[in-house]
Amino acid sequence: MPQVDEMIEHTKIEAKILHQKIKRKEIAYGGNRNLKIYGTLYCKSGKRMKMENRVFFKTVAQAKEQGYRPCGHCLRAEYKIWKNGLI
């Protein structure tokens, strides 16, 4: 079982445990493993991604440490900061 501070793959966690972790705020962000994008759990884009591509994080710092960038839809302000930092 992954520790709280590790990235969690959606295909490797039971639905019941996932919901418990979200409720306890041990998971606050979702990400797309292929695109290396993270966002809120309520993002429309994130909800459409395939389960095998979905990963979960507790914090933004954790997602950034793994090389993920902010979502341009649900984290627009953070995305603009990230984008301007690259240009």
Backbone as XML, in Angstrom:
<?xml version="1.0"?>
<chain id="A" units="angstrom">
  <residue number="1" name="MET">
    <atom name="N" x="0.838" y="-1.192" z="0.000"/>
    <atom name="CA" x="0.000" y="0.000" z="0.000"/>
    <atom name="C" x="0.881" y="1.252" z="0.000"/>
  </residue>
  <residue number="2" name="PRO">
    <atom name="N" x="0.603" y="2.239" z="-0.866"/>
    <atom name="CA" x="1.437" y="3.435" z="-0.927"/>
    <atom name="C" x="1.312" y="4.275" z="0.338"/>
  </residue>
  <residue number="3" name="GLN">
    <atom name="N" x="2.381" y="4.995" z="0.656"/>
    <atom name="CA" x="2.345" y="5.921" z="1.778"/>
    <atom name="C" x="1.557" y="7.152" z="1.364"/>
  </residue>
  <residue number="4" name="VAL">
    <atom name="N" x="1.161" y="7.951" z="2.345"/>
    <atom name="CA" x="0.354" y="9.141" z="2.088"/>
    <atom name="C" x="1.070" y="10.119" z="1.168"/>
  </residue>
  <residue number="5" name="ASP">
    <atom name="N" x="2.401" y="10.224" z="1.268"/>
    <atom name="CA" x="3.126" y="11.223" z="0.500"/>
    <atom name="C" x="3.567" y="10.738" z="-0.876"/>
  </residue>
  <residue number="6" name="GLU">
    <atom name="N" x="3.144" y="9.567" z="-1.290"/>
    <atom name="CA" x="3.498" y="9.054" z="-2.602"/>
    <atom name="C" x="2.387" y="9.302" z="-3.604"/>
  </residue>
  <residue number="7" name="MET">
    <atom name="N" x="2.780" y="9.331" z="-4.879"/>
    <atom name="CA" x="1.797" y="9.393" z="-5.953"/>
    <atom name="C" x="1.053" y="8.055" z="-5.961"/>
  </residue>
  <residue number="8" name="ILE">
    <atom name="N" x="-0.259" y="8.091" z="-6.112"/>
    <atom name="CA" x="-1.083" y="6.886" z="-6.104"/>
    <atom name="C" x="-1.682" y="6.691" z="-7.487"/>
  </residue>
  <residue number="9" name="GLU">
    <atom name="N" x="-1.497" y="5.518" z="-8.049"/>
    <atom name="CA" x="-2.090" y="5.200" z="-9.352"/>
    <atom name="C" x="-3.525" y="4.734" z="-9.149"/>
  </residue>
  <residue number="10" name="HIS">
    <atom name="N" x="-4.431" y="5.244" z="-9.975"/>
    <atom name="CA" x="-5.852" y="4.930" z="-9.839"/>
    <atom name="C" x="-6.119" y="3.432" z="-9.984"/>
  </residue>
  <residue number="11" name="THR">
    <atom name="N" x="-5.390" y="2.768" z="-10.853"/>
    <atom name="CA" x="-5.625" y="1.342" z="-11.078"/>
    <atom name="C" x="-5.114" y="0.472" z="-9.932"/>
  </residue>
  <residue number="12" name="LYS">
    <atom name="N" x="-4.358" y="1.062" z="-9.006"/>
    <atom name="CA" x="-3.780" y="0.286" z="-7.908"/>
    <atom name="C" x="-4.400" y="0.600" z="-6.550"/>
  </residue>
  <residue number="13" name="ILE">
    <atom name="N" x="-5.577" y="1.213" z="-6.557"/>
    <atom name="CA" x="-6.253" y="1.532" z="-5.293"/>
    <atom name="C" x="-7.732" y="1.187" z="-5.435"/>
  </residue>
  <residue number="14" name="GLU">
    <atom name="N" x="-8.292" y="0.581" z="-4.412"/>
    <atom name="CA" x="-9.707" y="0.224" z="-4.416"/>
    <atom name="C" x="-10.549" y="1.490" z="-4.279"/>
  </residue>
  <residue number="15" name="ALA">
    <atom name="N" x="-11.731" y="1.474" z="-4.880"/>
    <atom name="CA" x="-12.620" y="2.643" z="-4.864"/>
    <atom name="C" x="-12.943" y="3.089" z="-3.436"/>
  </residue>
  <residue number="16" name="LYS">
    <atom name="N" x="-13.208" y="2.142" z="-2.563"/>
    <atom name="CA" x="-13.562" y="2.478" z="-1.176"/>
    <atom name="C" x="-12.409" y="3.190" z="-0.478"/>
  </residue>
  <residue number="17" name="ILE">
    <atom name="N" x="-11.197" y="2.692" z="-0.657"/>
    <atom name="CA" x="-10.020" y="3.311" z="-0.034"/>
    <atom name="C" x="-9.761" y="4.689" z="-0.641"/>
  </residue>
  <residue number="18" name="LEU">
    <atom name="N" x="-9.938" y="4.792" z="-1.952"/>
    <atom name="CA" x="-9.771" y="6.078" z="-2.626"/>
    <atom name="C" x="-10.709" y="7.125" z="-2.041"/>
  </residue>
  <residue number="19" name="HIS">
    <atom name="N" x="-11.974" y="6.780" z="-1.898"/>
    <atom name="CA" x="-12.952" y="7.727" z="-1.351"/>
    <atom name="C" x="-12.624" y="8.105" z="0.095"/>
  </residue>
  <residue number="20" name="GLN">
    <atom name="N" x="-12.124" y="7.144" z="0.878"/>
    <atom name="CA" x="-11.727" y="7.445" z="2.258"/>
    <atom name="C" x="-10.568" y="8.438" z="2.276"/>
  </residue>
  <residue number="21" name="LYS">
    <atom name="N" x="-9.593" y="8.232" z="1.410"/>
    <atom name="CA" x="-8.432" y="9.122" z="1.353"/>
    <atom name="C" x="-8.836" y="10.528" z="0.915"/>
  </residue>
  <residue number="22" name="ILE">
    <atom name="N" x="-9.762" y="10.628" z="-0.021"/>
    <atom name="CA" x="-10.250" y="11.939" z="-0.458"/>
    <atom name="C" x="-10.983" y="12.625" z="0.697"/>
  </residue>
  <residue number="23" name="LYS">
    <atom name="N" x="-11.809" y="11.877" z="1.388"/>
    <atom name="CA" x="-12.573" y="12.433" z="2.510"/>
    <atom name="C" x="-11.646" y="12.915" z="3.629"/>
  </residue>
  <residue number="24" name="ARG">
    <atom name="N" x="-10.548" y="12.179" z="3.879"/>
    <atom name="CA" x="-9.583" y="12.557" z="4.923"/>
    <atom name="C" x="-8.553" y="13.576" z="4.420"/>
  </residue>
  <residue number="25" name="LYS">
    <atom name="N" x="-8.715" y="14.004" z="3.170"/>
    <atom name="CA" x="-7.825" y="14.983" z="2.527"/>
    <atom name="C" x="-6.397" y="14.460" z="2.372"/>
  </residue>
  <residue number="26" name="GLU">
    <atom name="N" x="-6.262" y="13.138" z="2.241"/>
    <atom name="CA" x="-4.969" y="12.535" z="1.944"/>
    <atom name="C" x="-4.721" y="12.556" z="0.434"/>
  </residue>
  <residue number="27" name="ILE">
    <atom name="N" x="-5.781" y="12.820" z="-0.314"/>
    <atom name="CA" x="-5.700" y="13.010" z="-1.765"/>
    <atom name="C" x="-6.460" y="14.296" z="-2.074"/>
  </residue>
  <residue number="28" name="ALA">
    <atom name="N" x="-5.801" y="15.240" z="-2.747"/>
    <atom name="CA" x="-6.446" y="16.514" z="-3.061"/>
    <atom name="C" x="-6.353" y="16.883" z="-4.543"/>
  </residue>
  <residue number="29" name="TYR">
    <atom name="N" x="-5.453" y="16.201" z="-5.278"/>
    <atom name="CA" x="-5.239" y="16.520" z="-6.688"/>
    <atom name="C" x="-5.143" y="15.241" z="-7.507"/>
  </residue>
  <residue number="30" name="GLY">
    <atom name="N" x="-5.569" y="15.355" z="-8.751"/>
    <atom name="CA" x="-5.437" y="14.254" z="-9.688"/>
    <atom name="C" x="-4.524" y="14.665" z="-10.819"/>
  </residue>
  <residue number="31" name="GLY">
    <atom name="N" x="-3.910" y="13.691" z="-11.447"/>
    <atom name="CA" x="-3.007" y="14.003" z="-12.544"/>
    <atom name="C" x="-3.115" y="13.004" z="-13.670"/>
  </residue>
  <residue number="32" name="ASN">
    <atom name="N" x="-2.629" y="13.414" z="-14.833"/>
    <atom name="CA" x="-2.582" y="12.541" z="-16.001"/>
    <atom name="C" x="-1.135" y="12.112" z="-16.177"/>
  </residue>
  <residue number="33" name="ARG">
    <atom name="N" x="-0.890" y="10.831" z="-16.004"/>
    <atom name="CA" x="0.465" y="10.288" z="-16.057"/>
    <atom name="C" x="1.119" y="10.518" z="-17.416"/>
  </residue>
  <residue number="34" name="ASN">
    <atom name="N" x="0.351" y="10.400" z="-18.504"/>
    <atom name="CA" x="0.918" y="10.548" z="-19.847"/>
    <atom name="C" x="1.247" y="11.999" z="-20.182"/>
  </residue>
  <residue number="35" name="LEU">
    <atom name="N" x="0.373" y="12.912" z="-19.818"/>
    <atom name="CA" x="0.552" y="14.320" z="-20.158"/>
    <atom name="C" x="1.315" y="15.104" z="-19.095"/>
  </residue>
  <residue number="36" name="LYS">
    <atom name="N" x="1.490" y="14.505" z="-17.918"/>
    <atom name="CA" x="2.187" y="15.161" z="-16.803"/>
    <atom name="C" x="1.499" y="16.467" z="-16.402"/>
  </residue>
  <residue number="37" name="ILE">
    <atom name="N" x="0.161" y="16.392" z="-16.263"/>
    <atom name="CA" x="-0.657" y="17.536" z="-15.854"/>
    <atom name="C" x="-1.380" y="17.167" z="-14.564"/>
  </residue>
  <residue number="38" name="TYR">
    <atom name="N" x="-1.444" y="18.099" z="-13.605"/>
    <atom name="CA" x="-2.235" y="17.868" z="-12.386"/>
    <atom name="C" x="-3.300" y="18.940" z="-12.268"/>
  </residue>
  <residue number="39" name="GLY">
    <atom name="N" x="-4.398" y="18.586" z="-11.576"/>
    <atom name="CA" x="-5.487" y="19.535" z="-11.358"/>
    <atom name="C" x="-6.338" y="19.109" z="-10.178"/>
  </residue>
  <residue number="40" name="THR">
    <atom name="N" x="-7.421" y="19.829" z="-9.973"/>
    <atom name="CA" x="-8.319" y="19.501" z="-8.868"/>
    <atom name="C" x="-9.063" y="18.208" z="-9.177"/>
  </residue>
  <residue number="41" name="LEU">
    <atom name="N" x="-9.634" y="17.627" z="-8.161"/>
    <atom name="CA" x="-10.399" y="16.388" z="-8.344"/>
    <atom name="C" x="-11.734" y="16.640" z="-9.038"/>
  </residue>
  <residue number="42" name="TYR">
    <atom name="N" x="-12.122" y="17.897" z="-9.150"/>
    <atom name="CA" x="-13.428" y="18.242" z="-9.715"/>
    <atom name="C" x="-13.335" y="18.816" z="-11.120"/>
  </residue>
  <residue number="43" name="CYS">
    <atom name="N" x="-12.165" y="18.787" z="-11.718"/>
    <atom name="CA" x="-11.942" y="19.334" z="-13.050"/>
    <atom name="C" x="-12.653" y="18.482" z="-14.111"/>
  </residue>
  <residue number="44" name="LYS">
    <atom name="N" x="-13.336" y="19.136" z="-15.036"/>
    <atom name="CA" x="-14.017" y="18.415" z="-16.113"/>
    <atom name="C" x="-13.025" y="17.642" z="-16.973"/>
  </residue>
  <residue number="45" name="SER">
    <atom name="N" x="-11.889" y="18.219" z="-17.251"/>
    <atom name="CA" x="-10.874" y="17.540" z="-18.062"/>
    <atom name="C" x="-10.357" y="16.302" z="-17.350"/>
  </residue>
  <residue number="46" name="GLY">
    <atom name="N" x="-10.117" y="16.438" z="-16.074"/>
    <atom name="CA" x="-9.603" y="15.319" z="-15.295"/>
    <atom name="C" x="-10.588" y="14.175" z="-15.194"/>
  </residue>
  <residue number="47" name="LYS">
    <atom name="N" x="-11.856" y="14.505" z="-15.115"/>
    <atom name="CA" x="-12.882" y="13.465" z="-15.008"/>
    <atom name="C" x="-13.014" y="12.654" z="-16.289"/>
  </residue>
  <residue number="48" name="ARG">
    <atom name="N" x="-12.573" y="13.224" z="-17.418"/>
    <atom name="CA" x="-12.692" y="12.524" z="-18.704"/>
    <atom name="C" x="-11.514" y="11.593" z="-18.995"/>
  </residue>
  <residue number="49" name="MET">
    <atom name="N" x="-10.433" y="11.716" z="-18.255"/>
    <atom name="CA" x="-9.247" y="10.909" z="-18.583"/>
    <atom name="C" x="-9.461" y="9.435" z="-18.239"/>
  </residue>
  <residue number="50" name="LYS">
    <atom name="N" x="-8.724" y="8.601" z="-18.919"/>
    <atom name="CA" x="-8.810" y="7.164" z="-18.690"/>
    <atom name="C" x="-8.247" y="6.826" z="-17.317"/>
  </residue>
  <residue number="51" name="MET">
    <atom name="N" x="-8.873" y="5.862" z="-16.689"/>
    <atom name="CA" x="-8.473" y="5.441" z="-15.348"/>
    <atom name="C" x="-7.003" y="5.017" z="-15.306"/>
  </residue>
  <residue number="52" name="GLU">
    <atom name="N" x="-6.534" y="4.340" z="-16.346"/>
    <atom name="CA" x="-5.145" y="3.861" z="-16.334"/>
    <atom name="C" x="-4.123" y="4.997" z="-16.434"/>
  </residue>
  <residue number="53" name="ASN">
    <atom name="N" x="-4.560" y="6.188" z="-16.833"/>
    <atom name="CA" x="-3.668" y="7.355" z="-16.919"/>
    <atom name="C" x="-3.722" y="8.229" z="-15.664"/>
  </residue>
  <residue number="54" name="ARG">
    <atom name="N" x="-4.703" y="7.981" z="-14.788"/>
    <atom name="CA" x="-4.947" y="8.862" z="-13.642"/>
    <atom name="C" x="-4.080" y="8.486" z="-12.445"/>
  </residue>
  <residue number="55" name="VAL">
    <atom name="N" x="-3.498" y="9.513" z="-11.831"/>
    <atom name="CA" x="-2.736" y="9.371" z="-10.591"/>
    <atom name="C" x="-3.239" y="10.424" z="-9.605"/>
  </residue>
  <residue number="56" name="PHE">
    <atom name="N" x="-2.922" y="10.233" z="-8.338"/>
    <atom name="CA" x="-3.393" y="11.149" z="-7.304"/>
    <atom name="C" x="-2.235" y="11.653" z="-6.454"/>
  </residue>
  <residue number="57" name="PHE">
    <atom name="N" x="-2.400" y="12.902" z="-5.972"/>
    <atom name="CA" x="-1.403" y="13.550" z="-5.125"/>
    <atom name="C" x="-2.089" y="14.178" z="-3.918"/>
  </residue>
  <residue number="58" name="LYS">
    <atom name="N" x="-1.329" y="14.339" z="-2.851"/>
    <atom name="CA" x="-1.846" y="15.044" z="-1.676"/>
    <atom name="C" x="-1.664" y="16.552" z="-1.823"/>
  </residue>
  <residue number="59" name="THR">
    <atom name="N" x="-0.523" y="16.954" z="-2.384"/>
    <atom name="CA" x="-0.211" y="18.388" z="-2.454"/>
    <atom name="C" x="0.276" y="18.789" z="-3.848"/>
  </residue>
  <residue number="60" name="VAL">
    <atom name="N" x="0.236" y="20.073" z="-4.099"/>
    <atom name="CA" x="0.776" y="20.633" z="-5.337"/>
    <atom name="C" x="2.282" y="20.384" z="-5.384"/>
  </residue>
  <residue number="61" name="ALA">
    <atom name="N" x="2.956" y="20.572" z="-4.261"/>
    <atom name="CA" x="4.407" y="20.365" z="-4.215"/>
    <atom name="C" x="4.761" y="18.938" z="-4.627"/>
  </residue>
  <residue number="62" name="GLN">
    <atom name="N" x="3.976" y="18.002" z="-4.181"/>
    <atom name="CA" x="4.211" y="16.601" z="-4.533"/>
    <atom name="C" x="4.080" y="16.392" z="-6.040"/>
  </residue>
  <residue number="63" name="ALA">
    <atom name="N" x="3.060" y="16.985" z="-6.642"/>
    <atom name="CA" x="2.872" y="16.865" z="-8.095"/>
    <atom name="C" x="4.039" y="17.509" z="-8.842"/>
  </residue>
  <residue number="64" name="LYS">
    <atom name="N" x="4.457" y="18.679" z="-8.396"/>
    <atom name="CA" x="5.565" y="19.380" z="-9.044"/>
    <atom name="C" x="6.869" y="18.590" z="-8.917"/>
  </residue>
  <residue number="65" name="GLU">
    <atom name="N" x="7.086" y="17.969" z="-7.765"/>
    <atom name="CA" x="8.285" y="17.150" z="-7.568"/>
    <atom name="C" x="8.347" y="16.003" z="-8.571"/>
  </residue>
  <residue number="66" name="GLN">
    <atom name="N" x="7.188" y="15.520" z="-8.982"/>
    <atom name="CA" x="7.108" y="14.416" z="-9.937"/>
    <atom name="C" x="7.167" y="14.914" z="-11.384"/>
  </residue>
  <residue number="67" name="GLY">
    <atom name="N" x="7.276" y="16.257" z="-11.568"/>
    <atom name="CA" x="7.405" y="16.824" z="-12.905"/>
    <atom name="C" x="6.093" y="17.167" z="-13.588"/>
  </residue>
  <residue number="68" name="TYR">
    <atom name="N" x="5.012" y="17.290" z="-12.817"/>
    <atom name="CA" x="3.703" y="17.616" z="-13.380"/>
    <atom name="C" x="3.512" y="19.123" z="-13.411"/>
  </residue>
  <residue number="69" name="ARG">
    <atom name="N" x="2.735" y="19.600" z="-14.385"/>
    <atom name="CA" x="2.420" y="21.028" z="-14.501"/>
    <atom name="C" x="0.942" y="21.246" z="-14.196"/>
  </residue>
  <residue number="70" name="PRO">
    <atom name="N" x="0.545" y="22.499" z="-13.854"/>
    <atom name="CA" x="-0.861" y="22.782" z="-13.534"/>
    <atom name="C" x="-1.775" y="22.667" z="-14.759"/>
  </residue>
  <residue number="71" name="CYS">
    <atom name="N" x="-3.018" y="22.295" z="-14.502"/>
    <atom name="CA" x="-4.046" y="22.208" z="-15.537"/>
    <atom name="C" x="-4.449" y="23.617" z="-15.975"/>
  </residue>
  <residue number="72" name="GLY">
    <atom name="N" x="-4.609" y="23.809" z="-17.272"/>
    <atom name="CA" x="-5.012" y="25.102" z="-17.807"/>
    <atom name="C" x="-6.488" y="25.407" z="-17.616"/>
  </residue>
  <residue number="73" name="HIS">
    <atom name="N" x="-7.287" y="24.408" z="-17.233"/>
    <atom name="CA" x="-8.725" y="24.628" z="-17.033"/>
    <atom name="C" x="-9.060" y="24.959" z="-15.580"/>
  </residue>
  <residue number="74" name="CYS">
    <atom name="N" x="-8.739" y="24.041" z="-14.673"/>
    <atom name="CA" x="-9.162" y="24.226" z="-13.275"/>
    <atom name="C" x="-8.157" y="25.029" z="-12.440"/>
  </residue>
  <residue number="75" name="LEU">
    <atom name="N" x="-6.924" y="25.126" z="-12.894"/>
    <atom name="CA" x="-5.892" y="25.888" z="-12.176"/>
    <atom name="C" x="-5.317" y="26.956" z="-13.102"/>
  </residue>
  <residue number="76" name="ARG">
    <atom name="N" x="-6.199" y="27.738" z="-13.678"/>
    <atom name="CA" x="-5.831" y="28.707" z="-14.706"/>
    <atom name="C" x="-4.732" y="29.677" z="-14.257"/>
  </residue>
  <residue number="77" name="ALA">
    <atom name="N" x="-4.851" y="30.228" z="-13.063"/>
    <atom name="CA" x="-3.846" y="31.198" z="-12.590"/>
    <atom name="C" x="-2.478" y="30.536" z="-12.430"/>
  </residue>
  <residue number="78" name="GLU">
    <atom name="N" x="-2.458" y="29.351" z="-11.836"/>
    <atom name="CA" x="-1.203" y="28.621" z="-11.664"/>
    <atom name="C" x="-0.612" y="28.225" z="-13.016"/>
  </residue>
  <residue number="79" name="TYR">
    <atom name="N" x="-1.493" y="27.857" z="-13.946"/>
    <atom name="CA" x="-1.051" y="27.488" z="-15.292"/>
    <atom name="C" x="-0.378" y="28.678" z="-15.976"/>
  </residue>
  <residue number="80" name="LYS">
    <atom name="N" x="-0.974" y="29.872" z="-15.862"/>
    <atom name="CA" x="-0.399" y="31.066" z="-16.499"/>
    <atom name="C" x="0.982" y="31.381" z="-15.907"/>
  </residue>
  <residue number="81" name="ILE">
    <atom name="N" x="1.114" y="31.237" z="-14.597"/>
    <atom name="CA" x="2.416" y="31.449" z="-13.954"/>
    <atom name="C" x="3.425" y="30.437" z="-14.488"/>
  </residue>
  <residue number="82" name="TRP">
    <atom name="N" x="3.017" y="29.183" z="-14.564"/>
    <atom name="CA" x="3.895" y="28.128" z="-15.081"/>
    <atom name="C" x="4.294" y="28.415" z="-16.527"/>
  </residue>
  <residue number="83" name="LYS">
    <atom name="N" x="3.307" y="28.783" z="-17.342"/>
    <atom name="CA" x="3.558" y="29.039" z="-18.763"/>
    <atom name="C" x="4.490" y="30.230" z="-18.949"/>
  </residue>
  <residue number="84" name="ASN">
    <atom name="N" x="4.248" y="31.311" z="-18.206"/>
    <atom name="CA" x="5.094" y="32.504" z="-18.321"/>
    <atom name="C" x="6.513" y="32.235" z="-17.826"/>
  </residue>
  <residue number="85" name="GLY">
    <atom name="N" x="6.650" y="31.301" z="-16.905"/>
    <atom name="CA" x="7.974" y="30.951" z="-16.410"/>
    <atom name="C" x="8.799" y="30.189" z="-17.443"/>
  </residue>
  <residue number="86" name="LEU">
    <atom name="N" x="8.127" y="29.552" z="-18.405"/>
    <atom name="CA" x="8.826" y="28.782" z="-19.425"/>
    <atom name="C" x="9.189" y="29.618" z="-20.650"/>
  </residue>
  <residue number="87" name="ILE">
    <atom name="N" x="8.475" y="30.720" z="-20.836"/>
    <atom name="CA" x="8.682" y="31.522" z="-22.060"/>
    <atom name="C" x="9.774" y="32.537" z="-21.830"/>
  </residue>
</chain>
